[in-house]
């Protein structure tokens, strides 16, 4: 019992640590961890056409998002577009703060986001039973679904969506200025290094793996400098990293 009392807090602490977030930030871009212990990430960037965010965090996300946006001279009212990697509740909690924005996600994720259907993984089913749905009702926000890899242009900036279903039916990664935000399709569970989405939260592990193989092929034409998980762990996408993810 004593060993367990020491090990569990240590694992939580390891899970809380972010990695290399400063490398993907700048005067008009900010990576915003929203809660302990999972450090569920929001990424915000200012473009000539407005401010966009990737994901919307977990507990305390409203406060974290306000602070993070202020650091790039923006407010929640300035957010024009939200790009959702997937709709697990620890990635969408601040949606009411930016409910005026356009919400972009893979079509298969929309009914999960809007609570029309429930996630298949056990933790999500349990959370829904205890706490209800985390997202908006159908029609409550402006959802713009896409069905395949899609390019969005905002001023001089490009956001490329790469669909990677498996962790959830509509999981998507987003590439912006050389940084790939992979959602939970890629994970870094504690000390074991990078890999596919964590099994307990993943709908279809085999498809998650297959889609990651496809993703790295689809990314070859682009200059990807960093890959970041939805929980604040960023790494260079060299061949060693790719082998670890696909092992």
C-alpha positions as CSV (number, residue, x, y, z in Angstrom):
1,X,0.0,0.0,0.0
2,X,2.8,2.4,0.9
3,X,4.5,1.7,-2.5
4,X,1.3,2.4,-4.4
5,X,0.8,5.7,-2.4
6,X,4.2,6.8,-3.7
7,X,4.0,5.5,-7.3
8,X,0.6,6.9,-8.2
9,X,1.4,10.5,-7.4
10,X,4.7,10.1,-9.2
11,X,2.9,8.8,-12.4
12,X,0.5,11.7,-12.2
13,X,3.4,14.2,-11.9
14,X,5.1,12.6,-14.9
15,X,1.9,12.9,-16.9
16,X,1.6,16.5,-16.0
17,X,4.9,17.6,-17.4
18,X,4.8,19.4,-20.7
19,X,7.7,19.1,-23.2
20,X,9.1,21.6,-25.7
21,X,6.0,23.8,-25.7
22,X,8.1,27.0,-25.9
23,X,9.4,25.7,-29.3
24,X,6.0,26.0,-30.9
25,X,5.1,29.4,-29.4
26,X,5.8,33.0,-30.7
27,X,4.5,36.5,-30.4
28,X,1.3,35.6,-32.1
29,X,1.0,31.9,-31.1
30,X,0.6,30.4,-27.6
31,X,0.3,26.8,-26.3
32,X,-2.0,26.8,-23.3
33,X,-2.1,23.9,-20.8
34,X,-5.5,23.9,-19.1
35,X,-5.4,21.5,-16.1
36,X,-3.4,19.1,-13.9
37,X,-2.6,16.3,-14.2
38,X,-3.2,15.8,-17.9
39,X,-2.2,19.3,-19.1
40,X,-4.9,19.1,-21.9
41,X,-3.7,21.6,-24.4
42,X,-5.2,24.6,-26.2
43,X,-3.2,26.1,-29.0
44,X,-4.1,29.7,-30.1
45,X,-2.7,31.7,-33.0
46,X,-3.4,35.1,-34.5
47,X,-3.7,35.4,-38.2
48,X,-4.6,38.3,-40.6
49,X,-8.1,36.9,-40.8
50,X,-8.7,36.4,-37.1
51,X,-7.7,34.2,-34.2
52,X,-8.0,30.4,-34.2
53,X,-7.6,27.7,-31.6
54,X,-7.0,24.0,-31.7
55,X,-9.0,22.2,-29.0
56,X,-10.6,23.8,-25.9
57,X,-9.1,22.1,-22.9
58,X,-10.5,20.6,-19.7
59,X,-10.9,21.8,-16.1
60,X,-10.2,25.5,-15.7
61,X,-10.1,25.9,-19.5
62,X,-12.0,29.2,-19.5
63,X,-9.5,31.0,-17.3
64,X,-6.5,29.4,-19.0
65,X,-7.9,30.3,-22.4
66,X,-8.5,34.0,-21.4
67,X,-5.0,34.3,-20.0
68,X,-3.4,32.5,-23.0
69,X,-5.2,34.7,-25.5
70,X,-4.3,37.8,-23.7
71,X,-0.6,36.9,-24.1
72,X,-1.0,37.2,-27.9
73,X,-3.2,40.4,-27.6
74,X,-6.5,38.7,-28.1
75,X,-9.7,37.9,-26.2
76,X,-12.2,35.1,-26.6
77,X,-14.4,37.4,-28.7
78,X,-11.6,37.5,-31.3
79,X,-11.6,33.8,-31.9
80,X,-13.2,33.1,-35.3
81,X,-12.4,29.4,-35.8
82,X,-12.0,26.4,-33.6
83,X,-10.3,23.2,-34.9
84,X,-11.3,20.1,-32.9
85,X,-8.9,17.2,-32.8
86,X,-11.6,15.0,-31.2
87,X,-14.5,15.4,-28.8
88,X,-13.4,13.7,-25.6
89,X,-14.5,16.0,-22.8
90,X,-11.0,16.9,-21.8
91,X,-10.5,18.7,-25.1
92,X,-13.8,20.7,-25.5
93,X,-14.7,22.2,-22.2
94,X,-14.3,25.9,-23.0
95,X,-16.6,25.7,-26.0
96,X,-19.2,28.1,-24.4
97,X,-16.5,30.8,-24.2
98,X,-16.1,30.8,-28.0
99,X,-19.6,29.7,-29.0
100,X,-19.7,32.4,-31.6
101,X,-16.9,30.9,-33.7
102,X,-16.9,28.4,-36.5
103,X,-16.2,24.8,-35.2
104,X,-14.3,22.6,-37.7
105,X,-14.1,18.8,-37.2
106,X,-14.3,15.6,-39.1
107,X,-18.0,14.7,-39.9
108,X,-17.8,11.4,-37.9
109,X,-17.0,13.4,-34.8
110,X,-20.0,15.8,-35.0
111,X,-22.6,13.5,-33.3
112,X,-20.2,12.8,-30.5
113,X,-19.4,16.5,-30.0
114,X,-23.1,17.3,-30.0
115,X,-24.1,14.4,-27.6
116,X,-26.3,12.7,-30.2
117,X,-24.2,9.5,-29.7
118,X,-21.8,8.5,-26.9
119,X,-18.1,7.6,-27.1
120,X,-17.3,3.9,-27.1
121,X,-14.5,3.9,-24.6
122,X,-15.3,3.0,-21.0
123,X,-14.0,6.2,-19.3
124,X,-16.0,8.4,-21.6
125,X,-19.2,6.3,-21.0
126,X,-18.7,6.5,-17.3
127,X,-18.1,10.3,-17.4
128,X,-21.2,10.8,-19.5
129,X,-23.3,8.7,-17.1
130,X,-22.1,10.7,-14.1
131,X,-21.7,14.2,-15.5
132,X,-23.8,14.3,-18.7
133,X,-22.6,15.6,-22.1
134,X,-19.7,18.1,-22.2
135,X,-20.4,19.6,-25.6
136,X,-23.2,21.7,-27.1
137,X,-26.6,20.6,-28.3
138,X,-27.1,20.0,-32.0
139,X,-27.4,23.4,-33.7
140,X,-26.1,25.4,-30.7
141,X,-22.8,26.3,-32.4
142,X,-21.8,26.7,-36.0
143,X,-20.2,23.3,-36.9
144,X,-18.4,23.0,-40.2
145,X,-17.8,19.3,-40.9
146,X,-15.3,17.9,-43.4
147,X,-14.9,14.3,-44.5
148,X,-11.3,14.1,-45.6
149,X,-8.0,15.9,-45.5
150,X,-8.8,19.6,-45.9
151,X,-6.9,22.9,-46.2
152,X,-8.1,26.1,-44.5
153,X,-6.6,29.5,-45.5
154,X,-6.6,32.3,-43.0
155,X,-4.9,35.4,-44.4
156,X,-1.3,34.3,-45.1
157,X,-1.7,31.2,-42.9
158,X,-2.6,27.7,-43.8
159,X,-4.1,25.1,-41.5
160,X,-4.1,21.6,-42.9
161,X,-6.4,19.0,-41.5
162,X,-5.4,15.3,-41.7
163,X,-8.0,12.8,-40.7
164,X,-6.7,10.0,-38.5
165,X,-9.8,8.1,-37.2
166,X,-9.2,5.4,-34.7
167,X,-8.7,7.0,-31.3
168,X,-12.2,8.4,-32.0
169,X,-14.2,8.0,-35.2
170,X,-13.4,11.5,-36.3
171,X,-9.9,12.1,-34.8
172,X,-8.0,14.7,-36.8
173,X,-4.5,16.2,-36.7
174,X,-3.8,19.8,-37.7
175,X,-0.6,21.3,-39.3
176,X,0.2,25.0,-38.9
177,X,3.5,26.7,-39.5
178,X,5.4,23.4,-39.3
179,X,3.7,22.2,-36.1
180,X,1.5,19.2,-36.2
181,X,-1.2,19.0,-33.4
182,X,-1.9,15.3,-33.4
183,X,-4.7,15.3,-30.7
184,X,-4.7,12.0,-28.9
185,X,-4.0,9.9,-32.0
186,X,-0.4,10.1,-30.7
187,X,0.2,9.8,-26.9
188,X,3.1,9.8,-24.5
189,X,2.0,7.7,-21.5
190,X,4.2,8.5,-18.6
191,X,7.8,7.2,-19.0
192,X,7.2,4.7,-21.9
193,X,7.8,7.2,-24.8
194,X,5.6,8.1,-27.7
195,X,3.0,5.7,-29.2
196,X,-0.5,5.5,-30.7
197,X,-3.5,6.7,-28.7
198,X,-3.8,5.2,-25.2
199,X,-5.7,2.0,-25.5
200,X,-8.2,2.5,-22.7
201,X,-9.5,5.7,-24.4
202,X,-9.2,4.5,-28.0
203,X,-12.2,3.2,-30.0
204,X,-10.2,1.2,-32.6
205,X,-6.6,0.6,-31.8
206,X,-5.8,-1.2,-35.1
207,X,-7.3,1.6,-37.1
208,X,-5.5,4.2,-35.0
209,X,-2.2,2.5,-35.8
210,X,-3.0,2.1,-39.5
211,X,-4.0,5.8,-39.8
212,X,-0.8,6.9,-38.2
213,X,1.2,4.9,-40.8
214,X,-0.8,6.7,-43.5
215,X,-0.5,10.1,-41.8
216,X,3.3,10.0,-41.8
217,X,3.2,9.3,-45.5
218,X,0.8,12.1,-46.2
219,X,3.0,14.5,-44.3
220,X,6.1,13.9,-46.4
221,X,5.5,16.8,-48.8
222,X,5.4,19.3,-45.8
223,X,8.0,20.7,-43.6
224,X,6.9,19.3,-40.2
225,X,9.2,20.6,-37.5
226,X,7.4,19.5,-34.4
227,X,4.6,17.0,-33.5
228,X,2.6,17.8,-30.4
229,X,0.2,15.6,-28.5
230,X,-3.1,17.0,-27.1
231,X,-1.5,16.8,-23.7
232,X,1.5,19.1,-24.2
233,X,4.3,16.8,-25.3
234,X,6.1,18.0,-28.4
235,X,9.0,16.2,-30.3
236,X,10.9,16.4,-33.5
237,X,9.4,14.0,-36.1
238,X,12.6,12.2,-37.0
239,X,12.7,8.6,-38.1
240,X,13.4,7.4,-34.5
241,X,10.3,9.3,-33.3
242,X,8.2,7.8,-36.1
243,X,9.4,4.2,-35.3
244,X,8.5,4.7,-31.6
245,X,5.0,5.9,-32.5
246,X,4.5,3.0,-34.9
247,X,6.1,0.2,-32.9
